[in-house]
Amino acid sequence: MTLRSLFLLICLFSSVCASPRISAQSALPEPERVAIAIEALSRLKGADLETNPSLKMAVTKVLVATRGTPEFVQVVRDFHVQDQNPGLLEVAQRHPAEEAGVEAMRLILASQNFALLASTFDGTNQITATRTVEALGNTRDQQMVALLLPLITADKPDAAVRRQAVRSLAQVQPGAAGLLRLAEENKLPEDLKFTATTELNQVRWSEIKTRAAQILPPPVAANTEPLPPLAELLKRAGDPARGAEVFSRQQVGCVNCHRVNDKGADVGPALSEIGTKLGKDALYESILDPSAGIAFGYETWQIELKSGDEAYGFIVSETPEEVTVKDTKAILTRVKKSDIASRRQLKTSLMPVGLQQTMSTQDLIDLVEFLSSLKKAGSK
């Protein structure tokens, strides 16, 4: 059977074959040929490629044909093929929460090629970086802690990448402990506190969970009513009509900064079609942790003037001579660049933290239901 499998592999990737039956198989479309080759390789699992040049050639061709797929990972693993980490990383980034992607990441970690992984964090592609970090977390391999923990306090990775790093680190005890230590030392960035709070208050290690409840207590609604976890909030039904009333309450304040159709103010982003853009999970996160997903163009800036005064808010326009800033009351301030001593972009949102404390849990659920219903005409 082993010899026949090897013969079949060679014929599948060769233009000449003595067997009419196998020769016909070699003329099949590429996907079918590859499927047959994978089946043949499964019978040769563990064979030494260095002592069998024909098998090595066939394996190499199968790897080229299957790059980026779960089959690629299977062949690399079964034949202990070296120097395939870039291809493995492609699979991990495509399938970060699936068996093939996680296995691909485990193989990369086993090879100790940490530089390849670190290079994705420094890149400009936020999606691939985030998926790399997600796949790392799903391995639950403690080697990831040394890679991911430095990202938490770094400036360069995008906020979405660093939030995923928090989620991934919380999946292993040393990672969760490292996050908690940063919180205890007041080194945990503000824009990551909500994610860290959510993750660390749900870990299975009792000591970490107890300390997290003290250092990073979960958010509470009105009358100090503890909010259920996000997964529970997503299961509960809301009333969009009541949510519209919550949106308009002055105490809650949504209407003071956001516009829905012809109602509201133009301080923050318009929300008339927000249900088309964000799912309920992202809507909850944007309310409970405003700094988690700041919309483009609504980054907060702190501008210090040479006079000692300051301007704080969104930069709505800029010319070679001046900068125009909009504050929380939608008031525009024009600042001459020659008067600026310094300016810096903040990681925190202009939207206030703790908005849920002005509402009951059901108010919050109704509000999210209302926002979720605000969709572009014609969309479902």
C-alpha positions, 0 to 999 in steps of 0.5 A: 500500500505504501509503495502504491501510494508513493507511485500514485503521488509521483504519477499525479504530478508527472506527465508520464505514467505507465498505468492507464488508470492513474494516468487518467487520474493525473489528467483530472482538474487540479482540485481533484488531483490535489484531493487524491494526493492528500489521500495518498499522503495520509497513508505515508504519514511520518515517512522521512522525506530526506531519505526519499527524494521522490516523496519529498518532491511530491510533498513539495508540489502538494504544499505549493498546490494547497498553500493557504488551506487546512490541507497545507497544515496537515501535510506540514504537520504529518511530514514535519516539513521545515521552513513553511512558517509563512504559509502556516501564518496565512492559514492562521490568519484566514482561520484564527478560530478554527482547528486548522488555523490554531494548529498552524499557529501551534506549529509556528510557535513550536518552531520558535519563529517569534520574529515572523509573528512580531513583524505582523504586529508592526505592520500596517494591516490591522486585520491580519495583525488582529487575526494573528493575535486571535490565533495566538490566543486560541492556541492557549500556548503560554509562549504567547505571553512574552509576545503579546503582553508588551503590546498592551502598553505599546503605542504602535499597534492599533487599538483593535489589535491591543484589545484582541491581545487582552482577550488572548492573554486572558486565556492563559493564567500567566497572561491574565496575571500579567494584565492584572499586574498592569492594572494594579500598577496603573499601567493598563491603558484607559482604552483597554480597561473595559476589555480587561475588566470583561475578560478578567472577571470571567477567568476560571482562576479564582485568585485572579478573578477575586483580585480583578473584581476589586481592581477592575470591578464590572460596570454597574447600571443605575442604583449600582445594579450590576450589569450582566456579562455581554453574552447575557445582554445579547440574549435579552430582548429590547423594546426599540420604542422605549429605547428611543425614549432613553436616547432622548432623555437629557439625563442619559445625554445621547441626544445632546451629542448625536443626531438621529434623522432630524433630532439631536446635535452634531457633536459626535457621529450621526447615528441615523444608520448605525444599525447597518454599520454595527452589530449589537455587540459593538453597540454595547461596547461603544456605550460601555467603553467609548474609547474602544472604537473611536470613529475616524475623524472623531479622535480627541485632541489636546492642544496646548497654547503658548498663552497657557490656554488649551483647546480640547475636542475634534479637529474638524478642519486644518489649513497651513495657518490654523486648526479648527476644533469642535468641543463637547458643546459643538462650539468651534474654536479656531487656533492659529498654528503659530500660537500652538505650543504642543498638540497630541491625539488622545486614546480616550473618547470625548464620549463620557465613561459610565453612561450606563450608570444613568440607565437601568439594565433594561434601559440599556438593552432597549437603547441598543435595540433602538440603535440596532433598528436604525438602518439604511433604507432597503437594508435588513 
